[in-house]
Amino acid sequence: MAENNLIRNATVDEKKEFVELTGKRNYVDKVIDLITKEQQKFVILHKPFCARCARLDFEDNIAKVQKTQNENVNPTQEDLQVEVPNMSDYSKASRFELIDVNPVFEDKLIDGMRASTETGKWDNYKCKNRGCGLSVFVPKLAEKK
Ligand SMILES: [Zn+2]
């Protein structure tokens, strides 16, 4: 049956590949986790943070190490000296251009009447470094502060 072919055990060669891929994720994920954590901080602050550039800069740093040191350098190596981008670079106000603002309306019951109420806004930014588009939700309460 054809289905049986899909669940056969991996050959020895395939197993090697699986280990490599898993290792790669482990190393790179540590930095991706750092970027994600930093990004979440700015979601709470309702400020832009360009996670896309942080990831791409980190990938560039890996590529640089592979180019200058050894093209066979394995990005899964735990002790690999790859510069982790400085996270504060990706939240600098000067990095972003505010493109437009979209108010957000929600239906709310006010004195028993359903009324459309402005509950916040989306600030749409462009990251000047790579032209990344970012949308940051700012709730009405945070806006007033
Ligand atoms: Zn960017």
py3Dmol code that shows the C-alpha trace and the ligand (Angstrom):
import py3Dmol

protein = """\
ATOM      1  CA  MET A   1       0.000   0.000   0.000  1.00  0.00           C
ATOM      2  CA  ALA A   2       1.188   3.500  -0.803  1.00  0.00           C
ATOM      3  CA  GLU A   3       0.499   4.814   2.721  1.00  0.00           C
ATOM      4  CA  ASN A   4       3.039   2.442   4.191  1.00  0.00           C
ATOM      5  CA  ASN A   5       5.785   4.195   2.292  1.00  0.00           C
ATOM      6  CA  LEU A   6       5.002   7.421   4.091  1.00  0.00           C
ATOM      7  CA  ILE A   7       5.516   6.043   7.576  1.00  0.00           C
ATOM      8  CA  ARG A   8       8.538   3.830   6.937  1.00  0.00           C
ATOM      9  CA  ASN A   9      11.519   4.391   9.241  1.00  0.00           C
ATOM     10  CA  ALA A  10      14.095   6.933   8.187  1.00  0.00           C
ATOM     11  CA  THR A  11      17.196   5.542   6.561  1.00  0.00           C
ATOM     12  CA  VAL A  12      20.533   6.161   8.281  1.00  0.00           C
ATOM     13  CA  ASP A  13      21.329   8.979   5.848  1.00  0.00           C
ATOM     14  CA  GLU A  14      18.000  10.652   6.500  1.00  0.00           C
ATOM     15  CA  LYS A  15      18.534  10.411  10.257  1.00  0.00           C
ATOM     16  CA  LYS A  16      21.791  12.367   9.897  1.00  0.00           C
ATOM     17  CA  GLU A  17      19.874  15.111   8.138  1.00  0.00           C
ATOM     18  CA  PHE A  18      17.204  15.215  10.816  1.00  0.00           C
ATOM     19  CA  VAL A  19      19.853  15.743  13.503  1.00  0.00           C
ATOM     20  CA  GLU A  20      21.421  18.544  11.496  1.00  0.00           C
ATOM     21  CA  LEU A  21      18.144  20.330  11.016  1.00  0.00           C
ATOM     22  CA  THR A  22      17.227  19.972  14.680  1.00  0.00           C
ATOM     23  CA  GLY A  23      20.634  21.310  15.703  1.00  0.00           C
ATOM     24  CA  LYS A  24      20.271  24.299  13.421  1.00  0.00           C
ATOM     25  CA  ARG A  25      16.938  25.160  14.959  1.00  0.00           C
ATOM     26  CA  ASN A  26      18.369  24.911  18.464  1.00  0.00           C
ATOM     27  CA  TYR A  27      21.125  27.412  17.822  1.00  0.00           C
ATOM     28  CA  VAL A  28      19.247  29.914  15.720  1.00  0.00           C
ATOM     29  CA  ASP A  29      16.134  29.597  17.887  1.00  0.00           C
ATOM     30  CA  LYS A  30      17.974  31.021  20.883  1.00  0.00           C
ATOM     31  CA  VAL A  31      18.471  34.257  19.018  1.00  0.00           C
ATOM     32  CA  ILE A  32      14.997  34.122  17.476  1.00  0.00           C
ATOM     33  CA  ASP A  33      13.612  33.720  21.023  1.00  0.00           C
ATOM     34  CA  LEU A  34      15.550  36.777  22.126  1.00  0.00           C
ATOM     35  CA  ILE A  35      14.146  38.768  19.207  1.00  0.00           C
ATOM     36  CA  THR A  36      10.599  37.546  19.929  1.00  0.00           C
ATOM     37  CA  LYS A  37      10.881  38.476  23.614  1.00  0.00           C
ATOM     38  CA  GLU A  38      12.121  41.947  22.711  1.00  0.00           C
ATOM     39  CA  GLN A  39       9.316  42.308  20.178  1.00  0.00           C
ATOM     40  CA  GLN A  40       6.718  41.399  22.833  1.00  0.00           C
ATOM     41  CA  LYS A  41       8.065  44.161  25.101  1.00  0.00           C
ATOM     42  CA  PHE A  42       7.287  46.693  22.414  1.00  0.00           C
ATOM     43  CA  VAL A  43       3.856  45.257  21.716  1.00  0.00           C
ATOM     44  CA  ILE A  44       3.053  46.040  25.380  1.00  0.00           C
ATOM     45  CA  LEU A  45       4.571  49.519  25.034  1.00  0.00           C
ATOM     46  CA  HIS A  46       2.611  50.056  21.770  1.00  0.00           C
ATOM     47  CA  LYS A  47       5.819  51.035  20.019  1.00  0.00           C
ATOM     48  CA  PRO A  48       7.361  49.653  16.831  1.00  0.00           C
ATOM     49  CA  PHE A  49      10.172  47.109  16.889  1.00  0.00           C
ATOM     50  CA  CYS A  50      11.505  45.682  13.623  1.00  0.00           C
ATOM     51  CA  ALA A  51      11.880  41.959  14.309  1.00  0.00           C
ATOM     52  CA  ARG A  52      12.253  41.313  10.579  1.00  0.00           C
ATOM     53  CA  CYS A  53      15.440  43.395  10.376  1.00  0.00           C
ATOM     54  CA  ALA A  54      16.779  41.850  13.599  1.00  0.00           C
ATOM     55  CA  ARG A  55      16.380  38.385  12.075  1.00  0.00           C
ATOM     56  CA  LEU A  56      17.817  39.379   8.703  1.00  0.00           C
ATOM     57  CA  ASP A  57      20.811  41.121  10.313  1.00  0.00           C
ATOM     58  CA  PHE A  58      21.494  38.018  12.372  1.00  0.00           C
ATOM     59  CA  GLU A  59      21.314  35.857   9.237  1.00  0.00           C
ATOM     60  CA  ASP A  60      23.730  38.278   7.559  1.00  0.00           C
ATOM     61  CA  ASN A  61      26.108  37.858  10.495  1.00  0.00           C
ATOM     62  CA  ILE A  62      26.025  34.076  10.084  1.00  0.00           C
ATOM     63  CA  ALA A  63      26.682  34.469   6.353  1.00  0.00           C
ATOM     64  CA  LYS A  64      29.606  36.840   7.109  1.00  0.00           C
ATOM     65  CA  VAL A  65      31.211  34.286   9.432  1.00  0.00           C
ATOM     66  CA  GLN A  66      30.769  31.596   6.789  1.00  0.00           C
ATOM     67  CA  LYS A  67      32.345  33.861   4.162  1.00  0.00           C
ATOM     68  CA  THR A  68      35.301  35.183   6.149  1.00  0.00           C
ATOM     69  CA  GLN A  69      36.166  32.198   8.353  1.00  0.00           C
ATOM     70  CA  ASN A  70      35.032  29.043   6.742  1.00  0.00           C
ATOM     71  CA  GLU A  71      32.211  28.469   4.349  1.00  0.00           C
ATOM     72  CA  ASN A  72      31.660  25.065   5.918  1.00  0.00           C
ATOM     73  CA  VAL A  73      31.096  26.623   9.319  1.00  0.00           C
ATOM     74  CA  ASN A  74      28.122  24.930  10.873  1.00  0.00           C
ATOM     75  CA  PRO A  75      25.520  27.386  12.182  1.00  0.00           C
ATOM     76  CA  THR A  76      24.419  24.694  14.651  1.00  0.00           C
ATOM     77  CA  GLN A  77      27.675  24.991  16.616  1.00  0.00           C
ATOM     78  CA  GLU A  78      26.891  26.209  20.119  1.00  0.00           C
ATOM     79  CA  ASP A  79      30.199  28.054  20.437  1.00  0.00           C
ATOM     80  CA  LEU A  80      29.979  29.697  17.037  1.00  0.00           C
ATOM     81  CA  GLN A  81      31.030  33.330  17.359  1.00  0.00           C
ATOM     82  CA  VAL A  82      28.214  35.053  15.544  1.00  0.00           C
ATOM     83  CA  GLU A  83      27.502  38.580  16.605  1.00  0.00           C
ATOM     84  CA  VAL A  84      23.954  38.904  17.908  1.00  0.00           C
ATOM     85  CA  PRO A  85      22.496  42.216  16.719  1.00  0.00           C
ATOM     86  CA  ASN A  86      22.005  44.898  19.345  1.00  0.00           C
ATOM     87  CA  MET A  87      18.286  44.719  20.113  1.00  0.00           C
ATOM     88  CA  SER A  88      17.977  48.421  20.972  1.00  0.00           C
ATOM     89  CA  ASP A  89      18.767  49.271  17.330  1.00  0.00           C
ATOM     90  CA  TYR A  90      15.426  47.864  16.217  1.00  0.00           C
ATOM     91  CA  SER A  91      13.210  50.061  18.350  1.00  0.00           C
ATOM     92  CA  LYS A  92      14.867  53.446  17.765  1.00  0.00           C
ATOM     93  CA  ALA A  93      12.223  56.028  16.908  1.00  0.00           C
ATOM     94  CA  SER A  94      14.440  57.392  14.115  1.00  0.00           C
ATOM     95  CA  ARG A  95      14.223  54.026  12.388  1.00  0.00           C
ATOM     96  CA  PHE A  96      10.521  54.386  11.667  1.00  0.00           C
ATOM     97  CA  GLU A  97       8.320  56.584   9.572  1.00  0.00           C
ATOM     98  CA  LEU A  98       4.653  56.800  10.554  1.00  0.00           C
ATOM     99  CA  ILE A  99       2.765  56.145   7.323  1.00  0.00           C
ATOM    100  CA  ASP A 100      -0.824  56.335   8.522  1.00  0.00           C
ATOM    101  CA  VAL A 101      -3.148  55.787  11.430  1.00  0.00           C
ATOM    102  CA  ASN A 102      -6.309  53.685  11.287  1.00  0.00           C
ATOM    103  CA  PRO A 103      -8.807  54.172  14.088  1.00  0.00           C
ATOM    104  CA  VAL A 104     -10.460  51.010  15.398  1.00  0.00           C
ATOM    105  CA  PHE A 105     -14.162  51.028  16.185  1.00  0.00           C
ATOM    106  CA  GLU A 106     -16.088  48.421  18.126  1.00  0.00           C
ATOM    107  CA  ASP A 107     -19.747  48.151  18.936  1.00  0.00           C
ATOM    108  CA  LYS A 108     -20.283  48.676  22.648  1.00  0.00           C
ATOM    109  CA  LEU A 109     -23.339  48.885  24.847  1.00  0.00           C
ATOM    110  CA  ILE A 110     -23.525  52.333  26.381  1.00  0.00           C
ATOM    111  CA  ASP A 111     -26.592  53.012  28.591  1.00  0.00           C
ATOM    112  CA  GLY A 112     -28.300  50.054  26.934  1.00  0.00           C
ATOM    113  CA  MET A 113     -27.660  51.468  23.462  1.00  0.00           C
ATOM    114  CA  ARG A 114     -25.367  49.832  20.992  1.00  0.00           C
ATOM    115  CA  ALA A 115     -22.917  52.418  19.802  1.00  0.00           C
ATOM    116  CA  SER A 116     -19.820  52.362  17.677  1.00  0.00           C
ATOM    117  CA  THR A 117     -16.965  53.390  19.932  1.00  0.00           C
ATOM    118  CA  GLU A 118     -13.384  54.138  19.063  1.00  0.00           C
ATOM    119  CA  THR A 119     -11.368  51.649  21.095  1.00  0.00           C
ATOM    120  CA  GLY A 120      -7.927  52.301  19.709  1.00  0.00           C
ATOM    121  CA  LYS A 121      -5.903  52.708  16.554  1.00  0.00           C
ATOM    122  CA  TRP A 122      -3.385  50.991  14.352  1.00  0.00           C
ATOM    123  CA  ASP A 123      -0.225  52.995  13.842  1.00  0.00           C
ATOM    124  CA  ASN A 124       1.264  51.895  10.537  1.00  0.00           C
ATOM    125  CA  TYR A 125       5.001  52.385  10.254  1.00  0.00           C
ATOM    126  CA  LYS A 126       7.637  51.830   7.649  1.00  0.00           C
ATOM    127  CA  CYS A 127      11.058  50.705   8.818  1.00  0.00           C
ATOM    128  CA  LYS A 128      13.520  52.896   6.922  1.00  0.00           C
ATOM    129  CA  ASN A 129      16.302  50.297   6.836  1.00  0.00           C
ATOM    130  CA  ARG A 130      14.590  47.652   4.723  1.00  0.00           C
ATOM    131  CA  GLY A 131      11.191  49.161   4.063  1.00  0.00           C
ATOM    132  CA  CYS A 132       9.468  46.656   6.364  1.00  0.00           C
ATOM    133  CA  GLY A 133       5.831  47.394   7.129  1.00  0.00           C
ATOM    134  CA  LEU A 134       4.797  47.351  10.794  1.00  0.00           C
ATOM    135  CA  SER A 135       1.413  47.844  12.401  1.00  0.00           C
ATOM    136  CA  VAL A 136       1.211  48.655  16.092  1.00  0.00           C
ATOM    137  CA  PHE A 137      -2.093  48.544  17.924  1.00  0.00           C
ATOM    138  CA  VAL A 138      -2.571  51.347  20.434  1.00  0.00           C
ATOM    139  CA  PRO A 139      -5.627  50.955  22.672  1.00  0.00           C
ATOM    140  CA  LYS A 140      -7.533  54.120  23.541  1.00  0.00           C
ATOM    141  CA  LEU A 141      -6.512  54.037  27.219  1.00  0.00           C
ATOM    142  CA  ALA A 142      -2.806  53.788  26.416  1.00  0.00           C
ATOM    143  CA  GLU A 143      -3.156  56.605  23.916  1.00  0.00           C
ATOM    144  CA  LYS A 144      -4.411  59.024  26.584  1.00  0.00           C
ATOM    145  CA  LYS A 145      -1.423  58.496  28.868  1.00  0.00           C
TER     146      LYS A 145
END
"""
ligand_1 = """\
1
ZN
Zn 12.990 46.531 9.176
"""
view = py3Dmol.view(width=600, height=400)
view.addModel(protein, "pdb")
view.setStyle({"model": 0}, {"cartoon": {"style": "trace"}})
view.addModel(ligand_1, "xyz")
view.setStyle({"model": 1}, {"stick": {}})
view.zoomTo()
view.show()
